[in-house]
Amino acid sequence: MTTNPIYLALDLPRLDAAEALARKVKDHVGGLKLGLEFFCAHGHHGVHEIAKLGLPLFLDLKLHDIPNTVAGAMQAIHVLEPSIVTVHASGGRAMMEDAKAAAGEHCKVVAVTVLTSLDDGDLAATGVGGTPHDQAMRLADLAHSAGLDGIVCSGQEVSAVHHQWKDGFFVVPGLRPANGKLGDQKRTVTPREARDGGASVLVIGRPISRADDPAAAARAIEATL
């Protein structure tokens, strides 16, 4: 992994726009995150095109299905050589074990715990008791026992998880610089707070991608770390 923990979220529907943005910031970020929107629009071809920029790729696919199906999906993306792939921890231990077993040798498999767009009320509506923090801790323990490399959690949970899982690999999305707009995120911290809490990778999208000067925005965020 690169020493720069910032991964730019290239969640753009057009491949040419994603490539142009990635070229602008490639010297100021440590990797690129390609999510569902990008993957569904451009598939393997799009990933191959972005890979030409030479940065580590994080495929944020949040795989969640029966163990055999998830294992097959992991095998299908070997050719893309991702550095990081996500699965949903709520898929259960067997699913996570099979996902890790099917992953490429140099691919970190991390489990999504609680989406940063969810709060207590949202969890309760899905039948989950307790706070997002409680649920994130439960699912982190499950991911650890399943042999995964780490988890995805909000910056509000990363310090507690890091305390329990010293050598874990922690991806923190939903970050907003000081005084930044929250958008649809409900549980946010600053990039520096997440890093201090033990985050390995900081996923940042709109604060960079929608800035007037994306490269300058990326440099400014890195300077706070």
C-alpha positions in Angstrom: 0.0 0.0 0.0 1.1 3.5 -0.7 2.0 5.9 2.1 -0.7 8.4 1.2 -3.9 7.1 2.9 -6.3 9.1 0.7 -8.3 7.1 -1.8 -10.4 9.3 -4.2 -14.0 7.9 -4.7 -14.4 8.0 -8.5 -18.2 7.6 -8.3 -18.9 9.1 -11.7 -21.2 7.7 -14.4 -19.1 8.7 -17.3 -15.7 7.0 -17.9 -14.1 10.0 -19.6 -15.0 12.2 -16.7 -13.7 9.7 -14.2 -10.4 9.4 -16.1 -10.0 13.1 -16.4 -10.6 13.6 -12.6 -8.2 10.8 -11.8 -5.5 12.3 -13.9 -5.8 15.6 -12.2 -5.3 14.2 -8.7 -3.2 11.1 -9.3 -0.1 12.7 -7.8 -1.9 13.7 -4.6 -3.8 10.6 -3.6 -2.8 7.1 -2.7 -5.4 5.2 -4.6 -8.7 5.2 -6.4 -12.0 3.8 -5.2 -14.4 2.5 -7.8 -17.9 1.8 -6.5 -21.1 0.3 -7.7 -22.1 3.2 -9.9 -18.9 3.1 -11.8 -18.7 -0.7 -12.0 -22.3 -1.1 -13.1 -21.7 1.5 -15.8 -18.3 0.4 -17.1 -17.5 -3.1 -15.8 -14.1 -4.7 -16.3 -13.3 -2.4 -19.2 -13.7 0.7 -17.1 -11.5 -0.7 -14.3 -8.8 -1.7 -16.8 -8.8 1.9 -18.2 -8.5 3.5 -14.7 -5.8 1.0 -13.8 -3.6 2.4 -16.6 -3.0 5.4 -14.3 -0.9 3.2 -12.1 -2.6 3.7 -8.7 -3.9 1.0 -6.4 -7.6 0.3 -7.0 -10.2 -0.3 -4.4 -13.3 -2.0 -5.8 -16.1 -1.0 -3.4 -18.6 -3.6 -4.6 -20.0 -4.5 -1.2 -20.7 -8.1 -2.1 -23.5 -9.7 -0.2 -25.0 -13.0 -1.2 -24.8 -16.7 -0.4 -21.2 -17.8 0.2 -20.8 -19.7 -3.1 -22.0 -16.7 -5.1 -19.7 -14.2 -3.4 -16.8 -16.6 -3.8 -17.5 -16.8 -7.5 -17.7 -13.0 -7.8 -14.4 -12.7 -6.1 -12.8 -15.1 -8.5 -14.3 -13.2 -11.4 -12.5 -10.0 -10.5 -9.0 -11.6 -10.0 -8.1 -10.4 -13.4 -8.6 -6.8 -12.3 -6.0 -7.1 -9.6 -7.7 -4.9 -7.0 -5.8 -3.9 -3.9 -9.0 -3.8 -1.8 -12.5 -5.3 -2.2 -15.5 -4.9 0.1 -18.1 -7.4 1.2 -21.0 -6.9 3.7 -20.2 -8.2 7.2 -24.0 -8.8 7.6 -23.6 -11.6 5.0 -22.3 -13.8 7.8 -19.1 -15.6 8.8 -19.3 -18.3 6.1 -19.7 -15.8 3.4 -16.8 -13.7 4.6 -14.6 -16.8 5.0 -15.3 -17.9 1.4 -14.8 -14.4 0.1 -11.3 -14.2 1.6 -10.4 -17.7 0.4 -11.4 -16.8 -3.1 -9.6 -13.4 -3.2 -6.4 -12.7 -5.0 -3.2 -13.2 -3.1 -2.5 -9.5 -2.8 -6.1 -8.3 -2.3 -7.3 -7.1 1.0 -10.9 -8.1 1.8 -12.7 -5.8 4.1 -16.2 -6.0 5.5 -18.6 -3.2 5.5 -20.1 -2.8 9.0 -22.7 0.0 9.2 -23.1 2.4 6.3 -22.2 6.0 7.2 -25.7 7.1 5.9 -27.4 5.2 8.7 -28.2 6.4 12.3 -30.0 4.8 15.2 -33.4 5.2 13.8 -32.4 3.7 10.4 -31.0 0.6 12.1 -34.0 0.2 14.3 -36.2 0.2 11.2 -34.3 -2.7 9.9 -34.7 -4.7 13.1 -31.2 -4.1 14.5 -31.1 -3.1 18.1 -28.5 -0.8 19.7 -26.5 2.1 18.2 -24.5 2.1 15.0 -21.4 1.9 17.3 -22.7 -1.3 18.9 -23.5 -2.9 15.6 -20.1 -1.9 14.1 -18.3 -3.5 17.0 -20.3 -6.7 16.7 -19.7 -7.0 13.0 -16.0 -6.1 13.4 -15.6 -9.0 15.8 -17.3 -11.3 13.3 -15.1 -10.1 10.4 -12.0 -10.6 12.5 -13.0 -14.1 13.4 -13.7 -14.9 9.8 -10.1 -14.1 8.9 -10.8 -10.9 6.9 -8.1 -8.2 6.6 -10.2 -5.5 8.2 -13.5 -3.5 8.0 -15.2 -0.4 6.7 -16.6 1.8 9.5 -17.2 5.4 10.2 -14.6 7.6 11.8 -16.7 7.6 14.9 -16.1 3.8 15.4 -12.6 3.4 14.1 -10.7 4.2 17.3 -12.7 1.6 19.3 -12.3 -1.1 16.7 -8.5 -0.3 16.3 -8.2 -0.7 20.1 -9.6 -4.3 19.9 -8.0 -5.3 16.5 -4.5 -3.9 16.6 -3.3 -5.2 13.2 -6.6 -4.7 11.3 -6.9 -2.7 8.1 -9.5 0.0 8.5 -11.2 1.9 5.7 -13.1 5.0 6.7 -15.5 6.7 4.3 -18.0 9.6 4.8 -15.2 12.0 5.7 -15.7 15.7 5.5 -13.0 18.4 6.0 -13.7 20.9 8.8 -16.7 23.0 7.8 -17.5 20.7 4.9 -21.1 19.9 3.7 -22.4 16.7 5.1 -24.6 15.7 2.1 -26.3 12.3 2.8 -23.7 11.4 5.5 -24.9 11.2 9.1 -21.8 10.0 11.0 -18.8 12.0 9.9 -15.4 13.1 11.2 -12.6 15.0 9.6 -9.8 13.1 7.7 -7.3 13.9 10.5 -9.6 12.6 13.2 -10.1 9.3 11.3 -6.4 8.9 10.7 -5.6 9.6 14.4 -8.2 7.0 15.3 -6.4 4.3 13.3 -7.8 4.5 9.8 -5.6 2.8 7.2 -7.4 4.3 4.2 -9.4 7.5 4.0 -12.1 7.4 1.3 -12.9 10.9 0.1 -15.2 11.8 -2.7 -17.2 15.0 -3.1 -14.8 17.3 -1.1 -12.2 16.6 -3.8 -14.3 15.6 -6.9 -16.6 18.6 -6.7 -14.0 21.2 -5.8 -13.1 23.9 -8.2 -9.5 22.6 -8.2 -9.6 18.9 -7.2 -5.8 18.6 -7.1 -5.5 21.6 -4.7 -8.3 20.1 -2.6 -6.5 16.8 -2.3 -3.3 18.5 -1.4 -5.0 20.6 1.3 -6.6 17.5 2.9 -3.3 15.6 2.8 -1.6 18.6 4.5 -3.9 18.1 7.5 -2.9 14.5 8.1 
